[in-house]
Amino acid sequence: MDKPKPYAISKWLVYEAYQRVKANHGAAGVDGESLRRFEEDLKNNLYKIWNRMSSGSYFPPPVKAVEIPKKSGGVRILGVPTVADRIAQMVVKLTFEPLVEPIFHPDSYGYRPGRSAHDALAQTRQRCWRYDWVLEFDIKGLFDNIPHDLLMKAVRQHTDNPWGLLYIERWLVAPLQRADGSQEPRTCGTPQGSVISPVLANLFLHYAFDVWMSRRHADKPFERYADDAVVHCRSYALAAALKEDLARRLAGCGLEWHPTKTRIVYCQDDDRRDTYPETSFDFLGYTFRPRRSKNRHGKYFINFTPAGSRTALTAMRQTIHGWRLHLQVHRNLSELARQYNPVIRGWLQYYGRFYPSALYPLLRHLNRVLVRWATRKFKRLEHRQRRAEHWLGGVAQRDTQLFSHWPKVRPAVR
């Protein structure tokens, strides 16, 4: 019979945490153990996690540092825990998140169940129609700079679970291991990429920003997605005053905003004819700016509305270039469609939600890439661009659903 453990943690909770981690997939951590390899001795591995967590002897291993290129240039450091550590973090998340989720602000959208980036974008669009000015800001290095003492103070406001508090503190100070094997101790921040980090970051910003805004600037609605946010103001003067006040607030919480991503923007449209140098901003991969739109009566007007940003469209075009489709002449069209449709479908679902016509030039470019593939695949189409376009258009006519984007933009039959 097992001896009584200091902490009562259910074995079923550990198994549920494993199921969640498995559904999210993810790469191996510093130990190189993949999820598949972990599952080769699943029962024993899960027992070890439960036994160590229940006895208070679980100590997280270092977090693997992985560099991820940013669309805007530079790299972002993600922390990748081991599979076992992700399961342990999920155990704590499953007990802690239900305690704090009900208190979060309705205009906080990032990393929350039942909320999405599209919800934040839709609300932003509606409010840009009602408010003339926007303060756009991005918190610089949020996950790297959260002060541990302030974060744990917030955590203790919502739980007295001794083993939850113990392991959260241990995860916060788990070192970051670089590719060369060197380890960096952590004195602040929570690794971006770990299971527990999103809910901890949301809790910190709930007090650092959301609650503060509700108290001091209740007349200025906002949308926040993790460290990216926009605030709506009635006038430029109010936006400028908020900018100064918010800078002081963030500094008092150990944070600062990104200097090039913090701006005051005028939401110009047919009813707002004033001039101001800044009339666009980016939020969650979309650019909000004045655009030509058509109302339900067929009349055109200038509307301040979102569409896929130039940065996002450039990244998608670079992805298509990286596929090197014109070199894959050993494969047929159906094989290419099966491989790349999931990516194309993801683009359409995310960037086609608002002002989808902004995607059409990219989709036409993809069709041209497929035409180039055809000229190399078939001898009869070699050096015959127009004939290849006609052939691909015929395929699209017969099988409109073959590629996910063809119902929107398909090759024309000449």
KAJO-V16875 format. One record per helix or strand of 2 or more residues. SS is the DSSP state (@ for helix, = for strand). FROM is the first residue (numbers start at 1). LEN is the number of residues. If there is no record, write none. Layout:
BEGIN
[[SS;FROM;LEN] [SS;FROM;LEN]]
END
This chain:
BEGIN
[[@;11;14] [@;35;5] [@;42;14] [=;63;7] [=;75;6] [@;83;19] [@;117;14] [=;133;7] [@;142;4] [@;148;9] [@;162;12] [=;176;2] [=;183;2] [@;197;20] [=;222;4] [=;228;6] [@;236;17] [@;259;3] [=;263;4] [=;280;4] [=;286;9] [=;300;9] [@;310;14] [@;325;3] [@;333;19] [@;356;22] [@;379;3] [@;385;14]]
END
